[in-house]
Structure formats: structure tokens, C-alpha cells
Amino acid sequence: MTNRPGGSLSGNVFLIPYLGRVLLILLVFTAAGILGCFSQSPPPKNQVAGTQGANPVVQRPQLRQLLKSGGAQQVVDYCYPRWTKGELASEDLSLLGEALSRIDRLNEAIAAYRSIPETDSPATQSAMLALASIELQQGEWSAAETRLRKLLATGYQLSACRSRLQFLLVSSARRFEALPFQLNGIEQGEVDLETLLFLIGQDRNLEVSDQAANSSDPLVNLAHGAIASRDGKHAVALQAFRQVPQGHSGYLEAYARIGRVHANNRDLSLLAQWHKQAPANADQHPSVWIVRGTWCNAVGHPLWAARCYAEALLRQPNDRQACQQLSQTLRSLNESQVASFAKALTERAALLEELDDLSNLLFADQGNIARYEPVITNLEKLGRYWESRAWRYVLASMARTKSLASEPNEIGEAFGNGRMAGQQADPLRHPLVGQPVHLLLMPDFSDSSFLPPISNDSPVANKNRWDSVRFDNRATEQGIDFTYYTDE
């Protein structure tokens, strides 16, 4: 066979040096690549952790931009696998939580947010506020309350935290605890019609969203119980209230409402058991004193009953039931020393009942501004000037006419600079200031073992207590600095 050039071994002598050069070049590049792996610069600080693989690198600003432009699903697709591998930093977990919430994967959003280590950084606090909002929506109210109170204690976004906590307290039928937050919001110029309607209304506006309705959270059970009680379903209400365990933040309200059910049923034996189970802070709640007053009346102690109703009014001066019961009980005593007191309370109870009727009409027809003026007039007669000014502000916003609302400069004075200015609630308008409450004996029940033990060291026991009535209730322990009725 004829040999062609390069066709034999002898013909490939020039190929061997060529291959050697190629291999040498490849070895050089390979070595450079290996060394490059060890000397590679770290990813930028804002780069999402754990993205140095084959998948394209996406940095944090790009993820934020994706969220802003509606690319929540893309953010989830990118971050979720890395989250399951533990590769996401706190900032990225926050982005993932927000993205999951935007596509309604709320339970996963909660899990993502909860995996963020809690610190005092603004970014973490912002994530915790977002988490609390989702927990509220999903019926995890107990966790949301704990989170919001922690944030409130740090001073982070006070307005946002206060509004969410106020919503939670109202939703879980804890109106008495919500009151300082609601009035403090008005003081700060944060006015909305829904809050004003809550302040003059009753439990009729309670409702639980469909998303939260199936939750087993104790606070959701408390709300279900309040709704059942409002609708006359007392057995259902009691069962729901008993789902709130002792030591829980909602236990005092559940305890008070259980007492109300027993008192309405005039079941003295169950009331006796109820009193034995009183929590240490039972005296704080006005409804507890109303139940005690009902008990005292039922067993023939109207003077003690009157004192109990007065205790309720001390804690909540606008409690319509306490006002009515106290005025009726004082009239039944037929004592000249308390006759004027009874008359003043009767008039106040009538105003409160009228307000309640107006709230019914406004709940059904909020756009009817002709009903706003009677509400304002009524509130001013009751000495509730902050609320009346807030109603004028809402009326001005809706009516846009000076004939139906306050002058603009008055609204600016009332709500300017973030604080309430001008006339505040007059301490002398508190229904108990200057009244002979000291004549109403504080029950001790020492000779009646079947009656509830009530301490004699109540703030009502000292006559001088009425020289300076302050409507502070539980505001301080709730985390806000707020006083409604004051003599300053």
C-alpha cells in the first residue's frame, strides 16, 4: 500500500509536537480555572445567599424590583428552593414572605417570616409587623397580639402597631381594653368613621372573617362567644368562652362575659362558682362589677349593688348598662341624699341610649350626613369633646360645606401637629365626680359566705379619690401614654 503523507507513523512525527502543545495549553487553562475557584471574590453583600451555582445570580435589589413590578411568583420561584436549603439571609426571607403573601400563600408566608431571627433592627421590626398583619388575617390572633405588644414597647411605628392592636382587641370582643387605643388615636388626629362608630356602638358590629372563622385560637373563640351571646345563644357562648385558658390575655374578658351570662339567667349557684374562679385582675373590668351589682340586687343588697355599679362607671364612664342600673338602684333606695345623683345618671343613661340608637342607624346608612349632627350634639352633652370633634372632622370631609361642619381652622387646631388641642373632656363631666359615692357602702360580704368576696381597698373607698378622676384605665400597661378625663 502506498504511503500518503502523514498516513504512517513516520508521517505523524510532526503531529506529536502539535498535540503536546495543545495539551500543554489545556493544562495551563485548567490550572488557572482551579486556582480561580479558590481565589474567587465573594458575592456582593446584597446578593441573595446560595446562588453561586448554575442558576443565574439574582441580587436583592432585583428581587425588590420584581416585587414592585408584580413579579411575586418569580421571587418565590427563585427564593423558595434556597429557603428550604437554609441559604437565605434575613432580608431575603422578608422578601420571600412578602412575595408569598402577595400570591395568597399565607401560611407559607407566616412560616417564612417566623424563620427570621428577631432583632431590634428596623428591617426585622418591619417584617414582624407584616407577619402580625398576616396572623390577624389568618386567625392567629394570640400570636399577633404578642408580636404587636412587643413592637409597641419598642416604639416602632406606633400608629401602625396601635391601629392593628386596636383592631385585634375590638375583633376579639375586648372593647374595654381597646378604648384607650381608640381614644389615643383620636388624640393623635388619626380619625376614621369605623372607629367612631365602634366607640358609640355595642357588640352588634362584631364579626369574624371567613379566613379566621375556623381558627382554634382562644381569641377567635372569645369573639365567637361574644357573637353567640349577642344573638341569645347562651349555651354556645359559654362553651366558646370556656375555650380561653386561664393566664391567656383574653381570659379576663371571657371571665367577665361568663359572669354576664349567669347574671342574665339569674343563676346564683353558677355565679357562686364563677366568683370562686375570679382571676387576680378581676376588679379591673367594669363588666365584673356589673355582674357583682346584679348579684347584690338579686339577694336584696341594693346599697351594695349601687356601689358595684359605681365601680363599673369609674372604669368606664360611658357604659350604658352600668349607668342605667346605678340610676335605677339609687331611685329604689328613695334617699334624698342621692336623689340628684340618680337624676343625673338617668339623664346620662338616656343620652347613651340615644347614641346607641343613632349608631344603629349609621351602621345601616353611613353616608347620611344628616344623622351626624345629633351624634355630635349628644357627645358634647356627655362631655366627650374629643369624639365630637372627630365626628366634625369626618363630617367636614364628607360634606365639604361650612354650614354642616366646623370651620377649617377649628379642625386644624383640633388635629394639627399630631396632638389634640383646645377643649378636652371636662373632668367635672365624669358622671361620678362630685357625687356622694362615699355614701354607697363597699360590699365585704363577711357575713354571707355565698356572696362574692370583694376587697375593701377599692379606689372608690376613699372619698378623696373623686377629687381627681383620671380615665387612664389600663393605658400604661397597654403600652401607651394616655389620659382621657384629667384635672390638669
Contacts in CASP RR format, 6 or more apart in sequence:
PFRMAT RR
TARGET T0000
AUTHOR 0000-0000-0000
METHOD contacts of the structure
MODEL  1
MTNRPGGSLSGNVFLIPYLGRVLLILLVFTAAGILGCFSQSPPPKNQVAG
TQGANPVVQRPQLRQLLKSGGAQQVVDYCYPRWTKGELASEDLSLLGEAL
SRIDRLNEAIAAYRSIPETDSPATQSAMLALASIELQQGEWSAAETRLRK
LLATGYQLSACRSRLQFLLVSSARRFEALPFQLNGIEQGEVDLETLLFLI
GQDRNLEVSDQAANSSDPLVNLAHGAIASRDGKHAVALQAFRQVPQGHSG
YLEAYARIGRVHANNRDLSLLAQWHKQAPANADQHPSVWIVRGTWCNAVG
HPLWAARCYAEALLRQPNDRQACQQLSQTLRSLNESQVASFAKALTERAA
LLEELDDLSNLLFADQGNIARYEPVITNLEKLGRYWESRAWRYVLASMAR
TKSLASEPNEIGEAFGNGRMAGQQADPLRHPLVGQPVHLLLMPDFSDSSF
LPPISNDSPVANKNRWDSVRFDNRATEQGIDFTYYTDE
3 11 0 8 1.000
5 11 0 8 1.000
6 12 0 8 1.000
6 15 0 8 1.000
43 51 0 8 1.000
43 52 0 8 1.000
43 57 0 8 1.000
44 59 0 8 1.000
46 59 0 8 1.000
46 60 0 8 1.000
46 61 0 8 1.000
47 57 0 8 1.000
47 59 0 8 1.000
47 60 0 8 1.000
48 57 0 8 1.000
48 58 0 8 1.000
48 59 0 8 1.000
48 60 0 8 1.000
48 63 0 8 1.000
48 78 0 8 1.000
48 79 0 8 1.000
48 82 0 8 1.000
48 88 0 8 1.000
48 89 0 8 1.000
48 92 0 8 1.000
49 82 0 8 1.000
49 87 0 8 1.000
49 88 0 8 1.000
49 89 0 8 1.000
49 92 0 8 1.000
50 82 0 8 1.000
50 85 0 8 1.000
50 87 0 8 1.000
51 57 0 8 1.000
51 58 0 8 1.000
51 82 0 8 1.000
51 87 0 8 1.000
58 78 0 8 1.000
60 91 0 8 1.000
60 92 0 8 1.000
60 95 0 8 1.000
63 75 0 8 1.000
63 78 0 8 1.000
63 79 0 8 1.000
63 92 0 8 1.000
63 95 0 8 1.000
64 95 0 8 1.000
66 72 0 8 1.000
66 74 0 8 1.000
66 75 0 8 1.000
67 75 0 8 1.000
67 95 0 8 1.000
67 98 0 8 1.000
67 99 0 8 1.000
67 102 0 8 1.000
70 102 0 8 1.000
71 99 0 8 1.000
72 98 0 8 1.000
72 99 0 8 1.000
72 100 0 8 1.000
72 102 0 8 1.000
72 103 0 8 1.000
73 99 0 8 1.000
73 103 0 8 1.000
75 95 0 8 1.000
75 96 0 8 1.000
75 99 0 8 1.000
76 96 0 8 1.000
76 99 0 8 1.000
76 100 0 8 1.000
76 103 0 8 1.000
76 105 0 8 1.000
79 88 0 8 1.000
79 92 0 8 1.000
79 95 0 8 1.000
79 96 0 8 1.000
79 99 0 8 1.000
80 96 0 8 1.000
82 88 0 8 1.000
82 92 0 8 1.000
83 92 0 8 1.000
83 93 0 8 1.000
83 96 0 8 1.000
83 112 0 8 1.000
83 115 0 8 1.000
88 96 0 8 1.000
90 116 0 8 1.000
90 117 0 8 1.000
90 119 0 8 1.000
90 123 0 8 1.000
90 124 0 8 1.000
90 127 0 8 1.000
91 123 0 8 1.000
93 112 0 8 1.000
93 113 0 8 1.000
93 115 0 8 1.000
93 116 0 8 1.000
93 127 0 8 1.000
94 113 0 8 1.000
94 116 0 8 1.000
94 123 0 8 1.000
94 126 0 8 1.000
94 127 0 8 1.000
94 130 0 8 1.000
96 112 0 8 1.000
97 108 0 8 1.000
97 109 0 8 1.000
97 112 0 8 1.000
97 113 0 8 1.000
97 130 0 8 1.000
98 109 0 8 1.000
98 130 0 8 1.000
100 106 0 8 1.000
100 108 0 8 1.000
100 109 0 8 1.000
100 112 0 8 1.000
101 109 0 8 1.000
101 130 0 8 1.000
101 134 0 8 1.000
106 134 0 8 1.000
106 137 0 8 1.000
106 138 0 8 1.000
107 138 0 8 1.000
109 134 0 8 1.000
110 131 0 8 1.000
110 134 0 8 1.000
110 135 0 8 1.000
110 138 0 8 1.000
110 140 0 8 1.000
113 127 0 8 1.000
113 128 0 8 1.000
113 130 0 8 1.000
113 131 0 8 1.000
113 134 0 8 1.000
114 131 0 8 1.000
116 124 0 8 1.000
116 127 0 8 1.000
116 128 0 8 1.000
117 124 0 8 1.000
118 124 0 8 1.000
118 128 0 8 1.000
120 154 0 8 1.000
122 156 0 8 1.000
125 151 0 8 1.000
125 154 0 8 1.000
125 156 0 8 1.000
125 157 0 8 1.000
128 147 0 8 1.000
128 150 0 8 1.000
128 151 0 8 1.000
129 148 0 8 1.000
129 151 0 8 1.000
129 156 0 8 1.000
129 157 0 8 1.000
129 160 0 8 1.000
129 161 0 8 1.000
129 164 0 8 1.000
131 147 0 8 1.000
132 143 0 8 1.000
132 144 0 8 1.000
132 147 0 8 1.000
132 148 0 8 1.000
132 151 0 8 1.000
132 164 0 8 1.000
133 144 0 8 1.000
133 164 0 8 1.000
135 141 0 8 1.000
135 143 0 8 1.000
135 144 0 8 1.000
135 147 0 8 1.000
136 144 0 8 1.000
136 164 0 8 1.000
136 167 0 8 1.000
136 168 0 8 1.000
136 171 0 8 1.000
136 212 0 8 1.000
137 209 0 8 1.000
137 211 0 8 1.000
137 212 0 8 1.000
138 211 0 8 1.000
138 212 0 8 1.000
138 215 0 8 1.000
139 211 0 8 1.000
139 212 0 8 1.000
139 215 0 8 1.000
139 217 0 8 1.000
139 220 0 8 1.000
140 215 0 8 1.000
140 217 0 8 1.000
141 168 0 8 1.000
141 171 0 8 1.000
141 172 0 8 1.000
141 212 0 8 1.000
141 215 0 8 1.000
141 217 0 8 1.000
141 219 0 8 1.000
141 220 0 8 1.000
142 217 0 8 1.000
142 218 0 8 1.000
142 219 0 8 1.000
142 248 0 8 1.000
142 249 0 8 1.000
144 164 0 8 1.000
144 168 0 8 1.000
145 165 0 8 1.000
145 168 0 8 1.000
145 219 0 8 1.000
145 249 0 8 1.000
148 161 0 8 1.000
148 164 0 8 1.000
148 165 0 8 1.000
148 168 0 8 1.000
149 165 0 8 1.000
149 479 0 8 1.000
151 157 0 8 1.000
151 161 0 8 1.000
152 158 0 8 1.000
152 161 0 8 1.000
152 162 0 8 1.000
152 165 0 8 1.000
152 479 0 8 1.000
152 480 0 8 1.000
153 479 0 8 1.000
155 161 0 8 1.000
159 185 0 8 1.000
159 188 0 8 1.000
159 190 0 8 1.000
162 181 0 8 1.000
162 184 0 8 1.000
162 185 0 8 1.000
162 480 0 8 1.000
163 190 0 8 1.000
165 181 0 8 1.000
166 178 0 8 1.000
166 181 0 8 1.000
166 182 0 8 1.000
166 195 0 8 1.000
168 219 0 8 1.000
169 175 0 8 1.000
169 177 0 8 1.000
169 178 0 8 1.000
169 181 0 8 1.000
170 178 0 8 1.000
170 182 0 8 1.000
170 198 0 8 1.000
171 206 0 8 1.000
171 208 0 8 1.000
171 223 0 8 1.000
172 219 0 8 1.000
172 220 0 8 1.000
172 222 0 8 1.000
172 223 0 8 1.000
172 250 0 8 1.000
172 253 0 8 1.000
173 203 0 8 1.000
173 206 0 8 1.000
173 222 0 8 1.000
173 223 0 8 1.000
173 225 0 8 1.000
173 226 0 8 1.000
173 227 0 8 1.000
173 253 0 8 1.000
173 257 0 8 1.000
174 222 0 8 1.000
174 250 0 8 1.000
174 253 0 8 1.000
175 198 0 8 1.000
175 203 0 8 1.000
176 253 0 8 1.000
176 285 0 8 1.000
176 286 0 8 1.000
176 287 0 8 1.000
176 315 0 8 1.000
176 316 0 8 1.000
176 473 0 8 1.000
177 253 0 8 1.000
177 474 0 8 1.000
177 478 0 8 1.000
178 198 0 8 1.000
179 199 0 8 1.000
179 316 0 8 1.000
179 473 0 8 1.000
180 472 0 8 1.000
180 473 0 8 1.000
180 474 0 8 1.000
180 475 0 8 1.000
180 478 0 8 1.000
180 480 0 8 1.000
180 482 0 8 1.000
180 484 0 8 1.000
181 478 0 8 1.000
181 480 0 8 1.000
182 195 0 8 1.000
182 198 0 8 1.000
182 199 0 8 1.000
183 199 0 8 1.000
183 386 0 8 1.000
183 387 0 8 1.000
183 482 0 8 1.000
183 484 0 8 1.000
184 475 0 8 1.000
184 480 0 8 1.000
184 482 0 8 1.000
185 195 0 8 1.000
186 195 0 8 1.000
186 386 0 8 1.000
186 387 0 8 1.000
186 390 0 8 1.000
186 420 0 8 1.000
187 386 0 8 1.000
187 419 0 8 1.000
187 420 0 8 1.000
187 482 0 8 1.000
188 418 0 8 1.000
188 419 0 8 1.000
188 420 0 8 1.000
189 390 0 8 1.000
189 414 0 8 1.000
189 415 0 8 1.000
189 416 0 8 1.000
189 418 0 8 1.000
189 419 0 8 1.000
189 420 0 8 1.000
191 390 0 8 1.000
191 393 0 8 1.000
191 394 0 8 1.000
191 415 0 8 1.000
192 394 0 8 1.000
193 366 0 8 1.000
193 394 0 8 1.000
196 387 0 8 1.000
196 390 0 8 1.000
196 391 0 8 1.000
196 394 0 8 1.000
197 205 0 8 1.000
197 359 0 8 1.000
197 362 0 8 1.000
197 363 0 8 1.000
197 366 0 8 1.000
198 205 0 8 1.000
199 387 0 8 1.000
200 355 0 8 1.000
200 356 0 8 1.000
200 358 0 8 1.000
200 359 0 8 1.000
200 375 0 8 1.000
200 379 0 8 1.000
200 387 0 8 1.000
201 355 0 8 1.000
201 356 0 8 1.000
201 359 0 8 1.000
202 320 0 8 1.000
202 356 0 8 1.000
202 359 0 8 1.000
203 226 0 8 1.000
203 227 0 8 1.000
203 229 0 8 1.000
203 230 0 8 1.000
204 230 0 8 1.000
204 360 0 8 1.000
204 363 0 8 1.000
205 363 0 8 1.000
206 223 0 8 1.000
206 226 0 8 1.000
206 227 0 8 1.000
206 230 0 8 1.000
207 227 0 8 1.000
208 220 0 8 1.000
208 223 0 8 1.000
208 224 0 8 1.000
208 227 0 8 1.000
212 220 0 8 1.000
213 220 0 8 1.000
216 243 0 8 1.000
218 243 0 8 1.000
218 244 0 8 1.000
218 245 0 8 1.000
218 248 0 8 1.000
218 250 0 8 1.000
219 244 0 8 1.000
219 249 0 8 1.000
219 250 0 8 1.000
221 240 0 8 1.000
221 241 0 8 1.000
221 243 0 8 1.000
221 244 0 8 1.000
222 240 0 8 1.000
222 241 0 8 1.000
222 243 0 8 1.000
222 244 0 8 1.000
222 250 0 8 1.000
222 253 0 8 1.000
222 254 0 8 1.000
222 257 0 8 1.000
224 236 0 8 1.000
224 240 0 8 1.000
225 236 0 8 1.000
225 237 0 8 1.000
225 240 0 8 1.000
225 241 0 8 1.000
225 257 0 8 1.000
226 237 0 8 1.000
226 257 0 8 1.000
228 234 0 8 1.000
228 236 0 8 1.000
228 237 0 8 1.000
228 240 0 8 1.000
229 237 0 8 1.000
229 257 0 8 1.000
229 260 0 8 1.000
229 261 0 8 1.000
234 261 0 8 1.000
234 264 0 8 1.000
234 265 0 8 1.000
237 257 0 8 1.000
237 261 0 8 1.000
238 258 0 8 1.000
238 261 0 8 1.000
241 254 0 8 1.000
241 255 0 8 1.000
241 257 0 8 1.000
241 258 0 8 1.000
241 261 0 8 1.000
242 254 0 8 1.000
242 258 0 8 1.000
244 250 0 8 1.000
244 251 0 8 1.000
244 253 0 8 1.000
244 254 0 8 1.000
245 251 0 8 1.000
246 279 0 8 1.000
247 279 0 8 1.000
251 279 0 8 1.000
252 279 0 8 1.000
252 281 0 8 1.000
252 282 0 8 1.000
252 284 0 8 1.000
252 285 0 8 1.000
253 285 0 8 1.000
255 274 0 8 1.000
255 277 0 8 1.000
255 278 0 8 1.000
255 279 0 8 1.000
255 282 0 8 1.000
255 285 0 8 1.000
255 288 0 8 1.000
256 282 0 8 1.000
256 285 0 8 1.000
256 287 0 8 1.000
256 288 0 8 1.000
256 291 0 8 1.000
257 287 0 8 1.000
258 274 0 8 1.000
259 271 0 8 1.000
259 274 0 8 1.000
259 287 0 8 1.000
259 288 0 8 1.000
259 291 0 8 1.000
260 287 0 8 1.000
260 290 0 8 1.000
260 291 0 8 1.000
262 270 0 8 1.000
262 271 0 8 1.000
262 274 0 8 1.000
262 291 0 8 1.000
263 271 0 8 1.000
263 290 0 8 1.000
263 291 0 8 1.000
263 294 0 8 1.000
263 295 0 8 1.000
266 298 0 8 1.000
268 295 0 8 1.000
268 298 0 8 1.000
268 299 0 8 1.000
268 450 0 8 1.000
271 291 0 8 1.000
271 295 0 8 1.000
271 452 0 8 1.000
272 450 0 8 1.000
272 452 0 8 1.000
274 291 0 8 1.000
275 452 0 8 1.000
275 453 0 8 1.000
278 288 0 8 1.000
278 452 0 8 1.000
282 288 0 8 1.000
283 289 0 8 1.000
283 311 0 8 1.000
283 454 0 8 1.000
283 455 0 8 1.000
283 458 0 8 1.000
284 315 0 8 1.000
284 473 0 8 1.000
284 474 0 8 1.000
285 315 0 8 1.000
286 311 0 8 1.000
286 312 0 8 1.000
286 313 0 8 1.000
286 315 0 8 1.000
286 316 0 8 1.000
286 319 0 8 1.000
286 322 0 8 1.000
287 312 0 8 1.000
289 308 0 8 1.000
289 309 0 8 1.000
289 311 0 8 1.000
289 312 0 8 1.000
289 315 0 8 1.000
289 322 0 8 1.000
290 308 0 8 1.000
290 309 0 8 1.000
290 312 0 8 1.000
290 319 0 8 1.000
290 321 0 8 1.000
290 322 0 8 1.000
290 325 0 8 1.000
292 308 0 8 1.000
292 311 0 8 1.000
292 443 0 8 1.000
292 452 0 8 1.000
292 454 0 8 1.000
293 304 0 8 1.000
293 305 0 8 1.000
293 308 0 8 1.000
293 309 0 8 1.000
293 325 0 8 1.000
294 305 0 8 1.000
294 325 0 8 1.000
295 305 0 8 1.000
295 451 0 8 1.000
295 452 0 8 1.000
296 302 0 8 1.000
296 304 0 8 1.000
296 305 0 8 1.000
296 308 0 8 1.000
296 443 0 8 1.000
296 451 0 8 1.000
297 305 0 8 1.000
297 325 0 8 1.000
297 329 0 8 1.000
299 448 0 8 1.000
299 451 0 8 1.000
301 443 0 8 1.000
302 329 0 8 1.000
302 332 0 8 1.000
302 333 0 8 1.000
303 333 0 8 1.000
303 440 0 8 1.000
303 441 0 8 1.000
304 441 0 8 1.000
304 442 0 8 1.000
304 443 0 8 1.000
305 325 0 8 1.000
305 329 0 8 1.000
306 326 0 8 1.000
306 329 0 8 1.000
306 330 0 8 1.000
306 333 0 8 1.000
306 338 0 8 1.000
306 440 0 8 1.000
307 437 0 8 1.000
307 440 0 8 1.000
307 441 0 8 1.000
307 442 0 8 1.000
307 443 0 8 1.000
307 460 0 8 1.000
308 443 0 8 1.000
308 454 0 8 1.000
309 322 0 8 1.000
309 325 0 8 1.000
309 326 0 8 1.000
309 329 0 8 1.000
310 326 0 8 1.000
310 432 0 8 1.000
310 437 0 8 1.000
310 440 0 8 1.000
310 460 0 8 1.000
311 458 0 8 1.000
311 460 0 8 1.000
312 319 0 8 1.000
312 322 0 8 1.000
312 326 0 8 1.000
313 319 0 8 1.000
313 322 0 8 1.000
313 323 0 8 1.000
313 326 0 8 1.000
313 431 0 8 1.000
313 432 0 8 1.000
314 432 0 8 1.000
314 459 0 8 1.000
314 460 0 8 1.000
314 469 0 8 1.000
315 473 0 8 1.000
316 322 0 8 1.000
316 473 0 8 1.000
317 430 0 8 1.000
317 431 0 8 1.000
317 432 0 8 1.000
317 471 0 8 1.000
317 485 0 8 1.000
318 352 0 8 1.000
318 382 0 8 1.000
318 384 0 8 1.000
320 349 0 8 1.000
320 352 0 8 1.000
320 353 0 8 1.000
320 356 0 8 1.000
323 345 0 8 1.000
323 348 0 8 1.000
323 349 0 8 1.000
323 352 0 8 1.000
323 431 0 8 1.000
324 349 0 8 1.000
324 353 0 8 1.000
326 345 0 8 1.000
327 342 0 8 1.000
327 345 0 8 1.000
327 346 0 8 1.000
327 348 0 8 1.000
327 349 0 8 1.000
330 338 0 8 1.000
330 339 0 8 1.000
330 341 0 8 1.000
330 342 0 8 1.000
330 345 0 8 1.000
331 342 0 8 1.000
331 346 0 8 1.000
335 439 0 8 1.000
337 436 0 8 1.000
337 439 0 8 1.000
338 436 0 8 1.000
338 439 0 8 1.000
338 440 0 8 1.000
341 435 0 8 1.000
341 436 0 8 1.000
344 431 0 8 1.000
344 435 0 8 1.000
345 431 0 8 1.000
348 382 0 8 1.000
348 431 0 8 1.000
351 378 0 8 1.000
351 381 0 8 1.000
351 382 0 8 1.000
352 382 0 8 1.000
354 374 0 8 1.000
354 378 0 8 1.000
355 375 0 8 1.000
355 378 0 8 1.000
355 379 0 8 1.000
355 382 0 8 1.000
358 371 0 8 1.000
358 374 0 8 1.000
358 375 0 8 1.000
358 378 0 8 1.000
361 368 0 8 1.000
361 371 0 8 1.000
362 368 0 8 1.000
362 371 0 8 1.000
362 372 0 8 1.000
362 375 0 8 1.000
365 371 0 8 1.000
367 398 0 8 1.000
369 395 0 8 1.000
369 398 0 8 1.000
369 399 0 8 1.000
369 404 0 8 1.000
372 391 0 8 1.000
372 394 0 8 1.000
372 395 0 8 1.000
372 398 0 8 1.000
372 404 0 8 1.000
373 395 0 8 1.000
373 404 0 8 1.000
375 391 0 8 1.000
376 388 0 8 1.000
376 391 0 8 1.000
376 392 0 8 1.000
376 395 0 8 1.000
379 385 0 8 1.000
379 387 0 8 1.000
379 388 0 8 1.000
379 391 0 8 1.000
380 388 0 8 1.000
382 429 0 8 1.000
383 425 0 8 1.000
383 426 0 8 1.000
383 429 0 8 1.000
384 425 0 8 1.000
385 423 0 8 1.000
385 424 0 8 1.000
385 425 0 8 1.000
385 426 0 8 1.000
386 420 0 8 1.000
386 424 0 8 1.000
386 425 0 8 1.000
386 484 0 8 1.000
389 406 0 8 1.000
389 410 0 8 1.000
389 411 0 8 1.000
389 414 0 8 1.000
389 415 0 8 1.000
389 420 0 8 1.000
392 405 0 8 1.000
392 406 0 8 1.000
392 410 0 8 1.000
392 411 0 8 1.000
392 414 0 8 1.000
393 406 0 8 1.000
393 411 0 8 1.000
393 414 0 8 1.000
393 415 0 8 1.000
395 404 0 8 1.000
395 405 0 8 1.000
395 406 0 8 1.000
396 404 0 8 1.000
396 405 0 8 1.000
396 406 0 8 1.000
396 408 0 8 1.000
396 411 0 8 1.000
399 405 0 8 1.000
402 408 0 8 1.000
405 411 0 8 1.000
406 414 0 8 1.000
413 421 0 8 1.000
413 422 0 8 1.000
414 420 0 8 1.000
414 421 0 8 1.000
414 422 0 8 1.000
424 486 0 8 1.000
425 471 0 8 1.000
425 484 0 8 1.000
425 485 0 8 1.000
425 486 0 8 1.000
427 433 0 8 1.000
427 468 0 8 1.000
427 469 0 8 1.000
427 485 0 8 1.000
427 486 0 8 1.000
427 487 0 8 1.000
428 434 0 8 1.000
429 485 0 8 1.000
430 469 0 8 1.000
430 471 0 8 1.000
430 485 0 8 1.000
432 466 0 8 1.000
432 469 0 8 1.000
433 466 0 8 1.000
433 469 0 8 1.000
434 466 0 8 1.000
435 466 0 8 1.000
437 460 0 8 1.000
437 463 0 8 1.000
437 466 0 8 1.000
438 463 0 8 1.000
438 466 0 8 1.000
440 460 0 8 1.000
442 454 0 8 1.000
442 456 0 8 1.000
442 458 0 8 1.000
442 460 0 8 1.000
442 461 0 8 1.000
443 451 0 8 1.000
443 452 0 8 1.000
443 454 0 8 1.000
444 454 0 8 1.000
444 456 0 8 1.000
445 451 0 8 1.000
445 452 0 8 1.000
445 453 0 8 1.000
445 454 0 8 1.000
459 465 0 8 1.000
467 487 0 8 1.000
468 487 0 8 1.000
469 485 0 8 1.000
469 487 0 8 1.000
470 483 0 8 1.000
470 485 0 8 1.000
470 486 0 8 1.000
470 487 0 8 1.000
471 483 0 8 1.000
471 484 0 8 1.000
471 485 0 8 1.000
471 486 0 8 1.000
472 482 0 8 1.000
472 483 0 8 1.000
472 484 0 8 1.000
475 481 0 8 1.000
475 482 0 8 1.000
475 483 0 8 1.000
END
